Amino acid sequence: MVYFIKMLVRLNDERATKAFGERLGRALRGGECIELVGDIGAGKTTLTKGIAAGLGITDTVQSPTFTINRTYEGRDGLRLSHYDFYRLADPGIMSDELSESLEDDATVIVIEWGAIVGLMLPEDNLQISFESPDEGTRHLTLEPSGLKAERLMRALA
């Protein structure tokens, strides 16, 4: 029987958040979906920058708040597709693009503000929730909901 257990992580500053993301990025194999949940300024894009570094991406990773999606080429033929649905009340045509990305085993998907597309997310995903008790500290709750996500959790343990 498989049990999906939450993991709690305390990060003391931006550098630690990026380093944790890099560890996560190194564990990615493609086909994973990661949903980032947290307030503005919680560290979601900082974590994504670390994930990108772990995927071997050397491009400057920027928040896709205004473009909704940014895609980057990484190691071993993997791609990082970073979505931010903050500004949308309805995903519209972006739901088609997201659907295509979700079907691509060479793409790692990171989604910020994913509630709007929640029904589209695969059953097997890793949700990372951010809390910011003070200016620099971040508390992350990682909650896997499938075997791929659980494998990622084990790689981080």
C-alpha positions in Angstrom: 0.0 0.0 0.0 1.2 3.5 -0.8 0.9 6.3 1.7 1.3 9.9 0.7 2.7 11.8 3.6 3.2 15.6 3.8 6.7 17.1 4.3 7.3 20.3 6.2 10.3 22.4 5.3 11.6 25.5 7.0 13.8 27.8 4.8 15.5 30.8 6.4 16.1 33.0 3.4 15.9 33.4 -0.3 19.1 31.6 -0.9 17.8 28.5 1.0 14.6 28.6 -1.0 16.5 28.6 -4.3 18.8 25.8 -3.1 15.8 23.7 -2.1 14.3 24.3 -5.5 17.5 23.2 -7.1 17.5 19.9 -5.2 13.9 19.4 -6.4 14.9 20.2 -9.9 17.8 17.7 -9.9 15.2 15.0 -8.9 12.9 15.7 -11.9 12.7 13.3 -14.7 9.9 14.8 -16.8 6.2 14.5 -16.7 5.9 15.9 -13.2 3.4 18.6 -12.2 4.1 20.9 -9.3 1.5 23.4 -8.0 2.8 26.3 -5.9 0.3 27.8 -3.5 1.0 31.0 -1.6 0.5 34.8 -1.4 2.3 37.3 -3.5 5.9 37.5 -2.5 5.8 34.1 -0.7 8.8 32.8 -2.8 7.1 30.8 -5.5 9.1 32.2 -8.4 12.3 32.0 -6.3 11.7 28.3 -5.8 11.0 28.0 -9.5 14.4 29.6 -10.3 16.0 26.9 -8.1 14.0 24.2 -9.9 15.2 25.6 -13.2 18.8 25.5 -12.0 18.4 21.9 -11.0 17.2 21.2 -14.5 20.3 22.7 -15.9 18.6 25.8 -17.3 20.9 28.8 -17.6 18.3 31.3 -18.9 17.1 34.0 -16.6 13.8 32.7 -15.1 11.2 35.4 -14.8 7.7 35.4 -13.3 5.2 34.7 -16.0 2.6 36.9 -14.3 2.0 39.0 -17.5 2.8 36.3 -20.1 1.0 33.5 -18.3 3.6 30.9 -19.5 7.3 30.8 -20.0 9.1 27.7 -21.3 12.8 26.9 -20.8 15.0 24.1 -22.3 16.9 22.0 -19.7 19.1 19.0 -19.4 18.4 15.7 -21.1 15.8 17.1 -23.4 13.6 18.2 -20.6 11.6 21.4 -20.6 10.3 23.5 -17.8 6.9 25.1 -18.5 6.2 27.7 -15.8 2.6 29.0 -15.6 1.1 31.8 -13.5 -2.7 32.1 -13.7 -2.9 35.0 -11.2 -4.4 37.6 -13.6 -7.0 35.3 -15.2 -10.6 34.8 -14.1 -10.9 32.0 -16.8 -8.0 30.1 -18.4 -9.6 30.3 -21.8 -7.2 29.2 -24.6 -4.4 28.7 -22.0 -6.3 25.5 -20.9 -5.5 24.0 -24.3 -1.8 24.9 -24.0 -1.7 23.5 -20.4 -3.4 20.3 -21.6 -0.7 19.8 -24.2 2.1 20.4 -21.7 0.5 17.9 -19.3 0.6 15.2 -22.0 4.3 15.7 -22.7 6.5 13.4 -20.7 9.5 15.6 -21.4 7.9 18.7 -19.8 8.0 19.6 -16.1 5.1 21.8 -15.2 5.2 24.4 -12.4 2.0 26.3 -11.8 1.4 29.3 -9.7 -2.2 30.3 -8.8 -3.5 27.0 -10.1 -6.9 27.0 -8.5 -8.4 28.3 -11.8 -7.2 25.1 -13.6 -7.4 22.8 -10.6 -9.7 20.4 -12.4 -7.2 20.0 -15.2 -4.3 19.1 -12.9 -3.3 15.5 -13.0 -4.1 13.3 -10.0 -0.4 12.7 -9.5 1.0 16.1 -8.6 3.1 17.7 -5.9 1.5 20.7 -4.2 3.8 23.0 -2.3 2.2 25.5 0.0 4.1 28.6 1.2 3.7 30.4 4.5 5.8 33.5 5.3 5.9 34.0 9.1 8.4 36.9 8.6 10.3 38.7 5.9 12.9 36.0 5.2 11.6 32.8 6.6 9.5 30.4 4.5 7.6 27.4 5.7 6.8 25.0 2.9 4.3 22.1 3.1 4.8 19.5 0.4 1.9 17.2 -0.3 2.2 14.5 -2.9 -0.9 12.9 -4.5 0.7 10.2 -6.6 3.7 8.0 -7.2 5.7 10.5 -9.2 5.2 13.1 -6.5 6.0 10.7 -3.8 9.2 9.8 -5.6 10.1 13.5 -5.5 9.4 13.7 -1.8 11.7 10.7 -1.2 14.5 12.3 -3.2 14.2 15.4 -1.0 14.1 13.5 2.3 
